[in-house]
């Protein structure tokens, strides 16, 4: 999924933001820095309810619960929020946040921005809900953390609905890291200075980034590709035919399940593994390579019956991981499913 950040073309703002992008960082702001005075604006009647309970049932557990609840509410003072949009052709956002079409818009791979391997304090991704009723936190929200978080951080007045906003919530405000491949595109408008364009072309000259021009057409905004940069790779993944059946990622590791369609020559498979890692992988990883795509239905089947297990095992060409390259002992070295089957 892609998400978009509009940025100013103002000289001072551009210098600040460009330096952050050069370092593969973004700034998650505290709500006090927002331009909407009603942002992170809610009421709560839980405290009143707790005070009533304490008078009837005075005990330390209620007092502890009250302290914990207040800690949750007060956490907004430390929380960092990064605001993005689902829309890169939003006329109002180009006017507001991209200094009247003289700025630019960054396209991110959202999955890579919410990677806790980069920022362990990442907490939530919220699609903003727009309404004109003040969010009210009540006792039912205590039993439903998702509802509590949405009322605290994920609700705005309907006058902002045009922003189509996504929010990334972090436990601490400040600069956050992202993997360099998270930026996949940059959009420029008609008034974007050449200095900004050339700066990004130079910065991303060895990355896979597409550059677009946004322009008015038939009384609406349209866009076209104007430039594209590529990483200088040792291997050419386009020499191979394959489908990615599934991709799993946690903070420290990622796994790819791949239907491989090309030559079964051992040297070619080894080359494919190297090319695939270079092209796609951003963490320590494991590659599960299969000879058919029908096995996809079995990847998440647990437990497998005997027939499914044999079908799954016979579909595997190889399982490869990069632990040894990282100097870590691989407990699955020389592991082959077919060997297990043959021993039964």
N, C-alpha and C positions, 0 to 999 in steps of 0.2 A: 504494500500500500504506500502511496506517495502522500506527502504533506508539504505545505508551502509556507515560507516565511518572507514577508515583504520587508524590504529594507530601504532606508532613505538614501538619496543621492547627494545629500548635503555633504560638503567636503569633510567637515569635522566628524560627522556620524559615519561616513564611509570609511575613513581612516581607522576609527575605533573598531567597526564591525569587520573590516577586512583583516585587521591584525588578529582578531579572534578566530576567523575562519582559517587563516594561515596556520594557526596552532591546533586546528581541528577541535575547536571549542565553541560553545554557545553559552549565553548568560541566562540562567533561570532567575527571574526577578521575584522580589517580594511583592505582595499585593499592594503595598503602599505606593509602589512606583507606577501603578496602572493609571490609565486615563479615565477610567469609569469610577466615580465615587461610590457606586453601588456594587462594586465587585467584591466578592467574598463577604457578602452582606446577608446576614441571616438572624433569625431570632430563635430562642430556645426556651422551653418551659420545663425542662428536666430538672433544673436546679430548684425551682419552686416545688416540684413534686418530691424531690429528695428532702428538702427542708421539712415538708409535712411528714414524711416517713420517719425522719429522725426524732421528731417530737413524739411520735407514737411508739417507735421501736428504736430507742437510742442504743446504738452499738458501734463498735469500731469498724465493722465491715462496711456499713453504710458510709461512714466518714471516709474510708479508703476509696470506696467507689466514687464518691463525690470529688475527691482529689484527682483521681484518674480521669474523670470526665472533664474537669477543668483543664487538665494537662492537654487533653485532646483538642479542646476548643482553643487554648492558647498557642497550640502548635502552629497556627496560621502565621504567627509572628516570625517564625523561622523558615517556613515553607517556601520553596522556590517553584515557580511556575513558568513553563516555556509555552507561549501561545503560538499556534500554527493555524492554518486554514486548509480546508479540503479543496479550495478553489484558487486557481492561478490566473483566472480571467475575470476577477472581481473588480468591476470598475471603481467602486467606492474604496476598496483596499489599495488599489493603485494610486488613488487620489490622496487617501489619508496617510498611509504608511510608506509609500514609495515616492513621497514628495512630488505629487502631481505628475506622475509618469516620468520623472527624471531619475528614479531609483532603479531597483532590480528586485527580483524574487528568486529565492533559493528553493530548489526542489530537493527534498530529502526522501530517502528510503526509511519509512517510519519504523520498521522492525529494527533497524540498526540504531535508531535514536533511543529506543526503549530498552536497549541491551544493558542488563545489570552488570555484565562483565566490564563495561566501561564506567558505569556509575552505580555503585551498590546502593546508593540512597534513592534510586528511582522507585517511586511508589505506585503511581496510577497513570493510566491514559484515559482521559475523559472526553467524550463527545458532548459539547455544551448543550444543555437544555435551556430553551428560552421561554420565559413566562413573565407575567406582570404581577405575580403574587409573591410576597416575601417568603423565602424558604423558612419553614419553622421546624426545628429539630424537637422531636418528642420522644417519649420513652420507647416507642416502637422502633425508632432508628438505632437505639442502642443494641437491639437484637439483629439489626440489619446494617452491617458496616458499609455496604455499597450505597445504601440510601443516605447514610450519614455523610459520607465523602462527597456524594453528588450534591447534597444540599449545601455543604460548606464551600466546595470548589468548582462545582460543575453546573451552576445555574446563573443565568444572566437575564436582564430585562429584554423583552422582545424587540426593543429598538435596536439591538445589536445582532439581530438574527441574520442579517445579511453577511456577517463575517464567517458564518459556517465554521465555527472554531473547534479546534482540537486542543486539549491541554495536557501537557506532560507535567506531573506533580512530583517534586523531589522533597525529601525531608529537610534539606538545607538549601537556601538560596545561594546563588553564586555561579561561577563558571563550571561547566560540565564538559566532559570529553565525548567525542564520537569517533568511530572508525572512519578513516578518510574516504572510504567508498560509500559512506552514507549520503554524500552529495552526488546526485545523479544528473542535475540540470540547473541551468541558470537562465532566467527570463529577463530580457531587456525590453524597455519601451521606447517610443519614438524620441523622447527627450533624454534618454540615458546618455551621459557623456562618453565619448570614446575612451577617455582615461579609465573609466570603470570597466568597460568592455575589455580593453587590452590588458588591464590588470588581472582579470579573471582568466583570460586566454593563457597568459603567462603562468599564473599560479597552477592551473590545472593541465598544463601541457603534457604531463605524464600520468593523467588519470582518465578514466572513462566518464566523460561529462559531455552532455549535449547543451548547446546554447540556442536559445530561441528569441525571436523578435515578436513582441505583442503589438498589434496594430488594429485600428478601427476598420470594420468591414460590414457593410449592410446594417449599420446602426447597432453594432455589437462588437465586442473584442474578438479577434482571431489571433492565430499565432503561426509561425513557420520556423523551421530549423534553419539556422544561419551558419552554424559552425559545430564541429565535433572534435573532441580530443580523445586520445587513446593511450592506455598504458603501453609501455614498451615491454612486451612479454618475451620470454625465452621460448615458450611453446605456443602452438596455434590450436586452440580448442576447436576451431571451426573445421579442423581436419577429421573430426569424429562426429558420428551420429549417436545421439543419446537423448533420453528424456529423464528429467528429475522427477521421481515418483513421490518423494517426500523429503522435507528438510526439517530437522529438529535442532534447536539451539537452546543451550542453557548458559549461565554466566561464564563457564570455563570451557565448554566443549560444544561442538556441533557435529551432527551426523547427516549424511546424505545417502538416500536410497536411490539408485540409478539404474535405469534400463539401458544397457549398452548394446548398440546395434552394429558396431563396426567390426573390423578384423579381430579374430580370436587369437591371432598370433601373440605369443606371450610378450614379446618386446613392444608390440603396439599397445597392449593393455597397460603395460608399465608407463609408456609414454602418455597414454590417456590420463592415468592417475596423476602424473606430474602436471599435465596441462590443466586438468580439472581443478586441482588444488590452487594452482597459480591464478586461475580465472575466478574462482568462486569463494574459496575458503578464507575466513577471517579469524579463525580460532584454531586451537588444536582440534583435530577432527578424525572421524572415522568414515570411510566410504564403503558402502555395501553395494556391490555391483552385480546385477542380475542379467540373465539372458532372455527374459521375457517380461512384458508389462503386466500380465495377468497376476503376477505375484503381489501386486500392489494391495489387493484385498486381504492378503495374509500378513502384511507388515504389522498391523495393529491388532491382530487376532491373538488373544491370550486367554487361556492356554490353547495351544494348537493340538488337535487330535493327531493320531499317528499318520493318517493320510495327508493332512495339511502340513505336518512337520516334514515329511519326506518330499512333498511337492516344493516346499520352501527351500529345503536343503539342496535339491537338485537344480533349483533355479539360480543358485549362487555361483557366480564366476570366481569372485574373490572378495575377501574382506580386508581392507587396507586402512591402517591408521598411521598417524605421524608422531606417535609418542616417542619412538626411538630417535627420530630426528631431533626431538626436544631433549634428548638425554634421559628419558624416563623409561624404566623397564616396562615392557609391554606384556601383561599377563596372558594375552591372547595370541602371542607369537606362534605362527605355524598352525593356527586353529583352522580346521576345515570341517564343515558340517557333514560332508560326505563320508569323512573318516568315521565319524560317530555312527552314521547309518550303517556303514559296512561292518562295523563291529557288533551290531545287534543281531 
